[in-house]
């Protein structure tokens, strides 16, 4: 599965802004994401999972 780290709030595949927080996959992801201040997001349109350095949900 491809991983993306974006600086935008839209999906890299379809540019949708219909996103939701993706579930963290484990302690390592929680640790890394907290360090990097990025969030795992999932596009509700095409189901692409990616990371964003923005915090659109906060
Ligand atoms: Zn999408």
PDB file of the backbone (N, CA, C, O) and the ligand in Angstrom, with CONECT records:
HET     ZN  A 101       1
ATOM      1  N   UNK A   1       0.842  -1.201   0.000  1.00  0.00           N
ATOM      2  CA  UNK A   1       0.000   0.000   0.000  1.00  0.00           C
ATOM      3  C   UNK A   1       0.873   1.245   0.000  1.00  0.00           C
ATOM      4  O   UNK A   1       1.810   1.358   0.790  1.00  0.00           O
ATOM      5  N   UNK A   2       0.573   2.140  -0.855  1.00  0.00           N
ATOM      6  CA  UNK A   2       1.345   3.371  -0.943  1.00  0.00           C
ATOM      7  C   UNK A   2       1.054   4.259   0.256  1.00  0.00           C
ATOM      8  O   UNK A   2      -0.061   4.277   0.779  1.00  0.00           O
ATOM      9  N   UNK A   3       2.054   4.982   0.674  1.00  0.00           N
ATOM     10  CA  UNK A   3       1.876   5.943   1.762  1.00  0.00           C
ATOM     11  C   UNK A   3       2.266   7.314   1.241  1.00  0.00           C
ATOM     12  O   UNK A   3       3.233   7.472   0.495  1.00  0.00           O
ATOM     13  N   UNK A   4       1.505   8.272   1.646  1.00  0.00           N
ATOM     14  CA  UNK A   4       1.748   9.637   1.218  1.00  0.00           C
ATOM     15  C   UNK A   4       1.886  10.508   2.454  1.00  0.00           C
ATOM     16  O   UNK A   4       1.191  10.295   3.447  1.00  0.00           O
ATOM     17  N   UNK A   5       2.753  11.458   2.400  1.00  0.00           N
ATOM     18  CA  UNK A   5       2.771  12.499   3.416  1.00  0.00           C
ATOM     19  C   UNK A   5       2.518  13.819   2.708  1.00  0.00           C
ATOM     20  O   UNK A   5       3.313  14.266   1.881  1.00  0.00           O
ATOM     21  N   UNK A   6       1.406  14.425   3.047  1.00  0.00           N
ATOM     22  CA  UNK A   6       0.951  15.607   2.329  1.00  0.00           C
ATOM     23  C   UNK A   6       1.041  16.848   3.191  1.00  0.00           C
ATOM     24  O   UNK A   6       1.168  16.780   4.414  1.00  0.00           O
ATOM     25  N   UNK A   7       0.974  17.947   2.537  1.00  0.00           N
ATOM     26  CA  UNK A   7       0.879  19.225   3.242  1.00  0.00           C
ATOM     27  C   UNK A   7      -0.441  19.903   2.908  1.00  0.00           C
ATOM     28  O   UNK A   7      -0.599  21.111   3.085  1.00  0.00           O
ATOM     29  N   UNK A   8      -1.371  19.115   2.429  1.00  0.00           N
ATOM     30  CA  UNK A   8      -2.681  19.650   2.078  1.00  0.00           C
ATOM     31  C   UNK A   8      -3.760  18.832   2.775  1.00  0.00           C
ATOM     32  O   UNK A   8      -3.468  17.809   3.395  1.00  0.00           O
ATOM     33  N   UNK A   9      -4.981  19.276   2.675  1.00  0.00           N
ATOM     34  CA  UNK A   9      -6.091  18.589   3.316  1.00  0.00           C
ATOM     35  C   UNK A   9      -6.909  17.767   2.327  1.00  0.00           C
ATOM     36  O   UNK A   9      -8.004  17.310   2.654  1.00  0.00           O
ATOM     37  N   UNK A  10      -6.387  17.580   1.134  1.00  0.00           N
ATOM     38  CA  UNK A  10      -7.176  16.844   0.146  1.00  0.00           C
ATOM     39  C   UNK A  10      -6.482  15.552  -0.268  1.00  0.00           C
ATOM     40  O   UNK A  10      -5.268  15.404  -0.135  1.00  0.00           O
ATOM     41  N   UNK A  11      -7.283  14.627  -0.770  1.00  0.00           N
ATOM     42  CA  UNK A  11      -6.802  13.310  -1.154  1.00  0.00           C
ATOM     43  C   UNK A  11      -5.808  13.399  -2.317  1.00  0.00           C
ATOM     44  O   UNK A  11      -6.051  14.128  -3.278  1.00  0.00           O
ATOM     45  N   UNK A  12      -4.691  12.663  -2.238  1.00  0.00           N
ATOM     46  CA  UNK A  12      -3.702  12.679  -3.324  1.00  0.00           C
ATOM     47  C   UNK A  12      -4.212  11.998  -4.587  1.00  0.00           C
ATOM     48  O   UNK A  12      -3.693  12.248  -5.674  1.00  0.00           O
ATOM     49  N   UNK A  13      -5.222  11.143  -4.458  1.00  0.00           N
ATOM     50  CA  UNK A  13      -5.732  10.410  -5.609  1.00  0.00           C
ATOM     51  C   UNK A  13      -6.844  11.166  -6.328  1.00  0.00           C
ATOM     52  O   UNK A  13      -6.828  11.316  -7.549  1.00  0.00           O
ATOM     53  N   UNK A  14      -7.808  11.637  -5.542  1.00  0.00           N
ATOM     54  CA  UNK A  14      -9.005  12.191  -6.172  1.00  0.00           C
ATOM     55  C   UNK A  14      -9.287  13.636  -5.739  1.00  0.00           C
ATOM     56  O   UNK A  14     -10.288  14.228  -6.143  1.00  0.00           O
ATOM     57  N   UNK A  15      -8.385  14.199  -4.906  1.00  0.00           N
ATOM     58  CA  UNK A  15      -8.525  15.589  -4.464  1.00  0.00           C
ATOM     59  C   UNK A  15      -9.767  15.836  -3.627  1.00  0.00           C
ATOM     60  O   UNK A  15     -10.143  16.981  -3.374  1.00  0.00           O
ATOM     61  N   UNK A  16     -10.400  14.753  -3.203  1.00  0.00           N
ATOM     62  CA  UNK A  16     -11.544  14.925  -2.329  1.00  0.00           C
ATOM     63  C   UNK A  16     -11.114  15.490  -0.983  1.00  0.00           C
ATOM     64  O   UNK A  16     -10.006  15.223  -0.517  1.00  0.00           O
ATOM     65  N   UNK A  17     -11.983  16.264  -0.364  1.00  0.00           N
ATOM     66  CA  UNK A  17     -11.716  16.731   0.989  1.00  0.00           C
ATOM     67  C   UNK A  17     -12.587  16.002   1.993  1.00  0.00           C
ATOM     68  O   UNK A  17     -12.692  16.405   3.152  1.00  0.00           O
ATOM     69  N   UNK A  18     -13.206  14.932   1.541  1.00  0.00           N
ATOM     70  CA  UNK A  18     -14.028  14.092   2.407  1.00  0.00           C
ATOM     71  C   UNK A  18     -13.127  13.049   3.064  1.00  0.00           C
ATOM     72  O   UNK A  18     -13.014  11.918   2.589  1.00  0.00           O
ATOM     73  N   UNK A  19     -12.487  13.451   4.170  1.00  0.00           N
ATOM     74  CA  UNK A  19     -11.477  12.622   4.799  1.00  0.00           C
ATOM     75  C   UNK A  19     -11.895  12.249   6.210  1.00  0.00           C
ATOM     76  O   UNK A  19     -12.700  12.938   6.837  1.00  0.00           O
ATOM     77  N   UNK A  20     -11.345  11.161   6.695  1.00  0.00           N
ATOM     78  CA  UNK A  20     -11.549  10.830   8.095  1.00  0.00           C
ATOM     79  C   UNK A  20     -10.232  10.388   8.698  1.00  0.00           C
ATOM     80  O   UNK A  20      -9.327   9.954   7.984  1.00  0.00           O
ATOM     81  N   UNK A  21     -10.125  10.499  10.004  1.00  0.00           N
ATOM     82  CA  UNK A  21      -8.928  10.009  10.675  1.00  0.00           C
ATOM     83  C   UNK A  21      -8.834   8.499  10.506  1.00  0.00           C
ATOM     84  O   UNK A  21      -9.806   7.776  10.727  1.00  0.00           O
ATOM     85  N   UNK A  22      -7.676   8.042  10.118  1.00  0.00           N
ATOM     86  CA  UNK A  22      -7.469   6.613  10.001  1.00  0.00           C
ATOM     87  C   UNK A  22      -6.975   6.058  11.334  1.00  0.00           C
ATOM     88  O   UNK A  22      -6.311   6.758  12.097  1.00  0.00           O
ATOM     89  N   UNK A  23      -7.293   4.838  11.599  1.00  0.00           N
ATOM     90  CA  UNK A  23      -6.893   4.230  12.861  1.00  0.00           C
ATOM     91  C   UNK A  23      -5.389   3.990  12.874  1.00  0.00           C
ATOM     92  O   UNK A  23      -4.810   3.541  11.884  1.00  0.00           O
ATOM     93  N   UNK A  24      -4.776   4.291  13.995  1.00  0.00           N
ATOM     94  CA  UNK A  24      -3.353   4.024  14.127  1.00  0.00           C
ATOM     95  C   UNK A  24      -3.118   2.522  14.165  1.00  0.00           C
ATOM     96  O   UNK A  24      -3.936   1.762  14.684  1.00  0.00           O
ATOM     97  N   UNK A  25      -1.978   2.104  13.603  1.00  0.00           N
ATOM     98  CA  UNK A  25      -1.739   0.672  13.452  1.00  0.00           C
ATOM     99  C   UNK A  25      -0.917   0.065  14.580  1.00  0.00           C
ATOM    100  O   UNK A  25      -0.714  -1.149  14.613  1.00  0.00           O
ATOM    101  N   UNK A  26      -0.443   0.891  15.498  1.00  0.00           N
ATOM    102  CA  UNK A  26       0.348   0.318  16.583  1.00  0.00           C
ATOM    103  C   UNK A  26       1.136   1.389  17.305  1.00  0.00           C
ATOM    104  O   UNK A  26       1.095   2.565  16.944  1.00  0.00           O
ATOM    105  N   UNK A  27       1.852   0.965  18.329  1.00  0.00           N
ATOM    106  CA  UNK A  27       2.585   1.932  19.152  1.00  0.00           C
ATOM    107  C   UNK A  27       3.613   2.671  18.323  1.00  0.00           C
ATOM    108  O   UNK A  27       3.829   3.864  18.533  1.00  0.00           O
ATOM    109  N   UNK A  28       4.249   1.992  17.388  1.00  0.00           N
ATOM    110  CA  UNK A  28       5.307   2.620  16.594  1.00  0.00           C
ATOM    111  C   UNK A  28       4.736   3.730  15.736  1.00  0.00           C
ATOM    112  O   UNK A  28       5.359   4.780  15.577  1.00  0.00           O
ATOM    113  N   UNK A  29       3.546   3.502  15.179  1.00  0.00           N
ATOM    114  CA  UNK A  29       2.946   4.537  14.344  1.00  0.00           C
ATOM    115  C   UNK A  29       2.523   5.724  15.212  1.00  0.00           C
ATOM    116  O   UNK A  29       2.714   6.880  14.835  1.00  0.00           O
ATOM    117  N   UNK A  30       1.946   5.422  16.376  1.00  0.00           N
ATOM    118  CA  UNK A  30       1.576   6.481  17.303  1.00  0.00           C
ATOM    119  C   UNK A  30       2.804   7.323  17.677  1.00  0.00           C
ATOM    120  O   UNK A  30       2.746   8.552  17.719  1.00  0.00           O
ATOM    121  N   UNK A  31       3.921   6.623  17.948  1.00  0.00           N
ATOM    122  CA  UNK A  31       5.161   7.291  18.357  1.00  0.00           C
ATOM    123  C   UNK A  31       5.697   8.164  17.223  1.00  0.00           C
ATOM    124  O   UNK A  31       6.013   9.338  17.419  1.00  0.00           O
ATOM    125  N   UNK A  32       5.791   7.570  16.036  1.00  0.00           N
ATOM    126  CA  UNK A  32       6.356   8.280  14.891  1.00  0.00           C
ATOM    127  C   UNK A  32       5.486   9.470  14.510  1.00  0.00           C
ATOM    128  O   UNK A  32       5.996  10.564  14.270  1.00  0.00           O
ATOM    129  N   UNK A  33       4.174   9.260  14.454  1.00  0.00           N
ATOM    130  CA  UNK A  33       3.278  10.335  14.039  1.00  0.00           C
ATOM    131  C   UNK A  33       3.282  11.479  15.038  1.00  0.00           C
ATOM    132  O   UNK A  33       3.195  12.648  14.661  1.00  0.00           O
ATOM    133  N   UNK A  34       3.385  11.128  16.324  1.00  0.00           N
ATOM    134  CA  UNK A  34       3.448  12.171  17.344  1.00  0.00           C
ATOM    135  C   UNK A  34       4.734  12.983  17.194  1.00  0.00           C
ATOM    136  O   UNK A  34       4.731  14.207  17.322  1.00  0.00           O
ATOM    137  N   UNK A  35       5.827  12.278  16.920  1.00  0.00           N
ATOM    138  CA  UNK A  35       7.107  12.959  16.729  1.00  0.00           C
ATOM    139  C   UNK A  35       7.057  13.897  15.518  1.00  0.00           C
ATOM    140  O   UNK A  35       7.551  15.024  15.575  1.00  0.00           O
ATOM    141  N   UNK A  36       6.469  13.431  14.449  1.00  0.00           N
ATOM    142  CA  UNK A  36       6.467  14.187  13.202  1.00  0.00           C
ATOM    143  C   UNK A  36       5.282  15.135  13.104  1.00  0.00           C
ATOM    144  O   UNK A  36       5.207  15.952  12.187  1.00  0.00           O
ATOM    145  N   UNK A  37       4.346  15.022  14.061  1.00  0.00           N
ATOM    146  CA  UNK A  37       3.155  15.863  14.054  1.00  0.00           C
ATOM    147  C   UNK A  37       2.356  15.698  12.763  1.00  0.00           C
ATOM    148  O   UNK A  37       1.927  16.671  12.143  1.00  0.00           O
ATOM    149  N   UNK A  38       2.172  14.444  12.383  1.00  0.00           N
ATOM    150  CA  UNK A  38       1.351  14.156  11.215  1.00  0.00           C
ATOM    151  C   UNK A  38       0.209  13.229  11.625  1.00  0.00           C
ATOM    152  O   UNK A  38       0.270  12.555  12.654  1.00  0.00           O
ATOM    153  N   UNK A  39      -0.819  13.213  10.806  1.00  0.00           N
ATOM    154  CA  UNK A  39      -1.992  12.404  11.095  1.00  0.00           C
ATOM    155  C   UNK A  39      -2.242  11.422   9.965  1.00  0.00           C
ATOM    156  O   UNK A  39      -2.068  11.765   8.795  1.00  0.00           O
ATOM    157  N   UNK A  40      -2.652  10.191  10.303  1.00  0.00           N
ATOM    158  CA  UNK A  40      -3.076   9.248   9.279  1.00  0.00           C
ATOM    159  C   UNK A  40      -4.520   9.547   8.890  1.00  0.00           C
ATOM    160  O   UNK A  40      -5.400   9.600   9.749  1.00  0.00           O
ATOM    161  N   UNK A  41      -4.759   9.738   7.614  1.00  0.00           N
ATOM    162  CA  UNK A  41      -6.101  10.047   7.132  1.00  0.00           C
ATOM    163  C   UNK A  41      -6.512   9.033   6.081  1.00  0.00           C
ATOM    164  O   UNK A  41      -5.675   8.418   5.420  1.00  0.00           O
ATOM    165  N   UNK A  42      -7.826   8.871   5.941  1.00  0.00           N
ATOM    166  CA  UNK A  42      -8.344   8.036   4.871  1.00  0.00           C
ATOM    167  C   UNK A  42      -9.374   8.821   4.085  1.00  0.00           C
ATOM    168  O   UNK A  42     -10.245   9.482   4.650  1.00  0.00           O
ATOM    169  N   UNK A  43      -9.256   8.734   2.771  1.00  0.00           N
ATOM    170  CA  UNK A  43     -10.218   9.375   1.893  1.00  0.00           C
ATOM    171  C   UNK A  43     -11.504   8.553   1.879  1.00  0.00           C
ATOM    172  O   UNK A  43     -11.472   7.339   1.674  1.00  0.00           O
ATOM    173  N   UNK A  44     -12.637   9.224   2.099  1.00  0.00           N
ATOM    174  CA  UNK A  44     -13.914   8.527   2.123  1.00  0.00           C
ATOM    175  C   UNK A  44     -14.435   8.247   0.718  1.00  0.00           C
ATOM    176  O   UNK A  44     -15.393   7.493   0.551  1.00  0.00           O
ATOM    177  N   UNK A  45     -13.811   8.847  -0.290  1.00  0.00           N
ATOM    178  CA  UNK A  45     -14.269   8.648  -1.666  1.00  0.00           C
ATOM    179  C   UNK A  45     -13.567   7.452  -2.309  1.00  0.00           C
ATOM    180  O   UNK A  45     -14.226   6.570  -2.860  1.00  0.00           O
ATOM    181  N   UNK A  46     -12.239   7.419  -2.242  1.00  0.00           N
ATOM    182  CA  UNK A  46     -11.496   6.358  -2.941  1.00  0.00           C
ATOM    183  C   UNK A  46     -10.749   5.450  -1.981  1.00  0.00           C
ATOM    184  O   UNK A  46     -10.054   4.531  -2.416  1.00  0.00           O
ATOM    185  N   UNK A  47     -10.881   5.694  -0.666  1.00  0.00           N
ATOM    186  CA  UNK A  47     -10.318   4.824   0.376  1.00  0.00           C
ATOM    187  C   UNK A  47      -8.794   4.859   0.440  1.00  0.00           C
ATOM    188  O   UNK A  47      -8.182   4.006   1.081  1.00  0.00           O
ATOM    189  N   UNK A  48      -8.189   5.823  -0.210  1.00  0.00           N
ATOM    190  CA  UNK A  48      -6.737   5.950  -0.122  1.00  0.00           C
ATOM    191  C   UNK A  48      -6.331   6.354   1.293  1.00  0.00           C
ATOM    192  O   UNK A  48      -6.928   7.252   1.887  1.00  0.00           O
ATOM    193  N   UNK A  49      -5.328   5.694   1.818  1.00  0.00           N
ATOM    194  CA  UNK A  49      -4.814   6.050   3.136  1.00  0.00           C
ATOM    195  C   UNK A  49      -3.545   6.864   2.952  1.00  0.00           C
ATOM    196  O   UNK A  49      -2.672   6.489   2.169  1.00  0.00           O
ATOM    197  N   UNK A  50      -3.438   7.964   3.661  1.00  0.00           N
ATOM    198  CA  UNK A  50      -2.253   8.801   3.516  1.00  0.00           C
ATOM    199  C   UNK A  50      -2.029   9.575   4.802  1.00  0.00           C
ATOM    200  O   UNK A  50      -2.837   9.527   5.730  1.00  0.00           O
ATOM    201  N   UNK A  51      -0.925  10.281   4.833  1.00  0.00           N
ATOM    202  CA  UNK A  51      -0.587  11.061   6.015  1.00  0.00           C
ATOM    203  C   UNK A  51      -0.591  12.538   5.685  1.00  0.00           C
ATOM    204  O   UNK A  51      -0.226  12.939   4.580  1.00  0.00           O
ATOM    205  N   UNK A  52      -1.000  13.334   6.636  1.00  0.00           N
ATOM    206  CA  UNK A  52      -0.999  14.774   6.426  1.00  0.00           C
ATOM    207  C   UNK A  52      -0.264  15.452   7.556  1.00  0.00           C
ATOM    208  O   UNK A  52      -0.427  15.093   8.722  1.00  0.00           O
ATOM    209  N   UNK A  53       0.550  16.438   7.205  1.00  0.00           N
ATOM    210  CA  UNK A  53       1.236  17.216   8.231  1.00  0.00           C
ATOM    211  C   UNK A  53       0.350  18.353   8.707  1.00  0.00           C
ATOM    212  O   UNK A  53       0.672  19.038   9.678  1.00  0.00           O
ATOM    213  N   UNK A  54      -0.777  18.551   8.012  1.00  0.00           N
ATOM    214  CA  UNK A  54      -1.772  19.502   8.492  1.00  0.00           C
ATOM    215  C   UNK A  54      -2.652  18.810   9.518  1.00  0.00           C
ATOM    216  O   UNK A  54      -2.622  17.588   9.669  1.00  0.00           O
ATOM    217  N   UNK A  55      -3.442  19.623  10.223  1.00  0.00           N
ATOM    218  CA  UNK A  55      -4.339  19.019  11.197  1.00  0.00           C
ATOM    219  C   UNK A  55      -5.767  19.496  10.920  1.00  0.00           C
ATOM    220  O   UNK A  55      -6.320  20.278  11.694  1.00  0.00           O
ATOM    221  N   UNK A  56      -6.354  19.035   9.840  1.00  0.00           N
ATOM    222  CA  UNK A  56      -7.658  19.540   9.399  1.00  0.00           C
ATOM    223  C   UNK A  56      -8.764  19.242  10.373  1.00  0.00           C
ATOM    224  O   UNK A  56      -9.804  19.899  10.337  1.00  0.00           O
ATOM    225  N   UNK A  57      -8.575  18.271  11.246  1.00  0.00           N
ATOM    226  CA  UNK A  57      -9.650  17.870  12.138  1.00  0.00           C
ATOM    227  C   UNK A  57      -9.510  18.507  13.523  1.00  0.00           C
ATOM    228  O   UNK A  57     -10.276  18.198  14.436  1.00  0.00           O
ATOM    229  N   UNK A  58      -8.554  19.370  13.665  1.00  0.00           N
ATOM    230  CA  UNK A  58      -8.371  20.022  14.958  1.00  0.00           C
ATOM    231  C   UNK A  58      -8.702  21.510  14.852  1.00  0.00           C
ATOM    232  O   UNK A  58      -8.608  22.235  15.843  1.00  0.00           O
TER     233      UNK A  58
HETATM  234 ZN    ZN A 101      -9.633  10.034  -2.664  1.00  0.00          ZN
END
